[in-house]
Amino acid sequence: MLGVNVALFLAGVAQVHAHYHFPYLITSSGKDTVKWKHVRQVKNPESNDFVSGGPTSPDIRCYSNGKKAETATVAAGGTLGIGASQGVFHPGPIQFYMAKAPDGVDIANWDGAGNVWFKTYSEKPPASRLGETAAWSSGNKQDFTFTVPKNTPSGDYLVRIEHIALHNTGKPQIYVACGQVKVTGGGNGTPGPLVAFPGVYAANDPGVVFNLYGGGVYKTPGPAVWTG
């Protein structure tokens, strides 16, 4: 009986460490050293687990547990990103979206509902070996960044990272987190196309349920990247 309990315990430990979350905001000024300082804490920070409801769940937006986060500052044209708690080793793309809070609305209390999100980065799939972690540029990395387009209007934004882990065909594991930033020195661009979470991905979206081991060409889901 003792042996069974030990085995179950070790299986649970392996499950915890098999996944990851994204608690560290990254800007041109550096990377957070405190978890969840500028990133909204997810519902399951201990388990490191993915969004349990899949791509149509309301949790797919920011997966927040409601705790307040602070707002960092980033200049338009500067570096912005989010760091993981450990290496991202499941095969599948990293993508970033941003959403501007309405004028006069406190970003800390804004939930990002509606068609307000535009894509700022999408990881290019590897030409081959789709099912192998090392083939993806995100493979085993912890820090993920992009350049904020110079024409991004100044204001308060949510920045959303997602990793779509495709190793379990038909049952995607989507890891999500949202940081809070104030963009300064911005331009007069019109970011778009604007999409909603949930809404932009269907449960059967080819970019979400793709079979990495069955051949074919993978296309990341969602709109085109807005480059400004």
Helices and strands as residue ranges (DSSP letters): H 2-17, E 24-27, E 30-31, G 54-56, G 58-60, E 72-75, E 79-88, E 94-100, G 107-109, E 117-122, G 133-135, E 141-147, E 155-165, E 173-184, H 206-209
